[in-house]
């Protein structure tokens, strides 16, 4: 399992990193933290190269290093990296710059073997998509961006499960709201739901929504399997059956005290654009964190 945690600044990315580390521990996952900065122009690339040559003598940091240093401090505080790394301090002298577009710094983890800190420069969606495709991450964890289009595009075009840390409040008592039906993605969503519930030590509400009073056998079977799997995993779980529009009902029940987990739509990007999809509708209208499992 490989997890990518996308951060933007120490002022706004605290909840994203906090949730990401908890999930990484639950999955015992190889973890990468990435900050995507603005695209560097040809002139700036030369300047960065010059600065890199003089970095030791001038103690000059590449833009974005301060975000990785903040992330390093957080990892150290949570004992997510080995003690010798913590004692030595932030090892910026080991930062490897790849042609001004992607730089990386490697650490040894305590929960997992690999903890990587990455800097990329360019368009956020394009850079995250390239990072996911190149390194083959299973889950990408992002903040609840105020730009609706950006979060929408990330869900649409990044080829991994997406955890959107939307309005996460560490003092809030959460439960998982696990949406299940007879779609192909439900089984995988159930497994992810169990791991996240274990990470946060919380219970799970299994929600099954039908558009009419009759719940098909596939719906009831999925709800039964989910409850059985979660209880066998030692997780408090209960079934909820509702009639109504699935997207509206999920948002209505979740409010701000749930972490929503649901499978991704199997529709093509073109159909999603014209018709929409339940995960995208829920993501855009909910006021709580949501994990869309692919």
N, C-alpha and C positions, 0 to 999 in steps of 0.2 A: 504494500500500500504506500502511495506517495501523495503527500498533501502539499499544496501551494497556498501560502497565505499572502495576499496582496495588501500592502500597507501604503499609506501616502504621506503621513506625517505623525510625529509623536503627539501632536495636539488632538488629532481626530481618530487615530487608528488603535488606541488602547483597547477598546472592546473587541475589535477584530482580532487582535493578537491574543487577547485573553481567551476568547472562544476557540481560536485556532489551536492553541497549545493544549487546551483540554481535549479537543477532538483528536489531535495527534497522539496524545497519551493513550486515549481509549483504543485507537486503532494500531498503536505501536508503530506509527508510520514514519517513514523517511520524510523530513520536513524541510521545505524551502520557504524563505521569506523574501518577497520581491518588492522593490519600490520602482515604479516606472516614472521617470522624469521627462521633461520636455525634450523633443528632438533636438539634437545638437547639430548646428549648421556646420558647413565645411570649415568656415573660419574658426568656429568654436572648437571643432575637433582638433585643429592644429594647436589651438591654445591649450586644450586638455592634454595633448601629447607633450607640449612644452612643460606644462605644470607637472606632469607625471615624472618627467626627467629631473625636475628640480624639487620634487615633493619632499625628499628626505632633508635637503638643505634648508628649504623654506617652511617645512612642516605644513604644506598646502594640501587641503583635502579636496577631492573631487566632489562636485555638487551631488548631494544625496547621501554621502557617507554618514552625515550626522543622523539620518534616519536609521541606517543600519546599526550605528553605534547605540542608539536608543533601543533598538530591537535586541541587540546583544545584552544590554543591561537588564532588559526584561527577562530574557532567557536565563541569565545568571541568577536573578532573583528567584525564579521558579525552579532552580536546579535542573534545568533542561539540558545543560551542557556540562562536560566533565570539569571537575574542580581545577585542574591545571590550566584550563583555558580561562576560567574565572580569575584565578590568581594572577595570571599574566596580563589581564586587561584586554581591552578591545584590540585585536591584532590587525590594525589597518595596514601594517607593512606587508601582510600576506595577501592583500587584495590584488587579484589578477584582473587587469583591464583588457577586454577584447575589443579592439578597434573603436573605442569610444561609444559603442552601442550596448554592450553587455559586459558587466564585470561581476566577479564572484569571489566569495570568501567561504572557506570550508571550516567547519567545526566538528568536533566529536560529541555526539549526544549521549545522554545517560539513559533515556527511554528508548531511543532508536540509534542506529549506527551513524546516520548522516543528518547534519543540520547545516543547510547552506543559506548564505545571505547573498542576494542577487540585486544588482542595479541594472536597469534597462532604460533606454532612452528612445522616445518616439510616441506614436499614438497608443493610448492605453489598451484599447481593445486588440489592436494588431499585435502589440508586444506580448500581452498575456496569452493570446491565442497561439502565437509562435512558441512561447515558453512551454505551454501545455502540450502542444503537438510534438515538440522536439524532445522533451523530457518525459512525456507520457504520465502526467499526474492523474490520479483517480478523483481527487476532490480539490476544487479551487474555492478558497474562502475569501470573501470580499466584504467591504463595508457597505452599509445601506446608503449608497450614493444619493445625493439630493437630485441628481440628474436622472430622471426617469428613463430617458432613452438609453443612457449608458448601461444601467442595470439590465434593461431589456435586451440590449445587444450582447451583453456578457452571457446571459442565459441562452440566447439564440445560437451564438457562434463559437463559444468556447467548448471544446470537446471533452468535458469532464463533468462530474456532478458539481453543482454550484451551491455553496452555503452563503447566503446573504445575511450578514449580521446587522439586521435592521432594528434600530431602537433598543439594542440590548442593554439591560439594566442589571448589573451584578447583584443588586439588593432584591431583585424581583424573584418571587417563588414561581418558577416555571413548571409546566408539564409539557410533554410532547403531544402534539396533535398529529396523529398519523392517519393520513387519508388513504383508504384502501378501496379498491374496486377489482374488476376482473381484467384490468389492462396488464400488458406484459411487464411493466415496470414495478408493479406492486411488490412482488417477492423480494426484489433488491431493496426497495424502500423499507420493508419490514426489517431486514438485516441491519441497514444503516440506522434505523430508528432504535433498535436495541443497543447498538454501540454508543449512540449519542446519549440515550437515557442512562446508560451505565457511567458515561463520562461525567454527567451532571448530577447523577444519583437522584433521578426524578422519575415519576410515573408517566404512563402513556395512556392517552385517550384515543381509542381506535375509532375513527369516524368513517361511516359508510353512508353515502348520500345517494338516494334514488330520486329520479325526476317524477315518479309516480308511487302510489301506495304499494306496488308489488316489487319486492326485492328479489332479483334473479338469483338462481342458485350460485352463479359465479360470484356475486357480491357477498352472499352469506357465507360461502365457502372461504373466501379471502379473509373476511372478518374473523371467522373461527380459527383459521390457520395462524393469523397474526396474534390473536390472544393466547393460543396454545404455545407458540414460539416464545413470546415475551415472558409468559409466566414460568416456562421452563428455564428461562435465563435469569430468573429471580427478580423480575421487574413487575411492579404493580401496574396492572393493565385492566381497562374496562372498555366494553363496546358501547358505541353510541350510534343509533340508526336514526337518520333524519330524511324527510322528504322535502325536495326543493331543488333549486338550481345549485349544482355542486360548488361552483366558485364562490357564489354569494354566501352559501351556508358555511363553508370553511372559514371565510373571513369573519362572518358573524360570530361563530363559536370561538375562534382563536382570540379575538380582541388583542390585548397586549400581554397576556400572561401565558402564552404558549410558544413553543418552537414548532413550527409547522414542518412536517416531512412528507413529501409526496413524490411519486414517480414522474419523470419527464414525459411530455407528450411525444407520441410517435409520428405526428404529422411532419411533413416536410417544412422547411423554412418558408417556402412560398405559400403553402396553405395556412401556416401560422400567421403570416402577414395579413392575409385577406380574411381568414376565418377566426383566428385567435386560438388560444389553447388554455386549458384550465390552470396549469402551473403559472403561466405568464399573467393571467388575470388575477390570480391569488397574490402573486408576488407584487404586482403593481398596486393592489388595494389593501393589503394587510398592513398592520402596524407592529409586527413582531418579526423576529428572525425566521427565516425559511430555508430549508434544504431541499433542493430539487435534484433528485437522484436519477442519473443517466446510466 
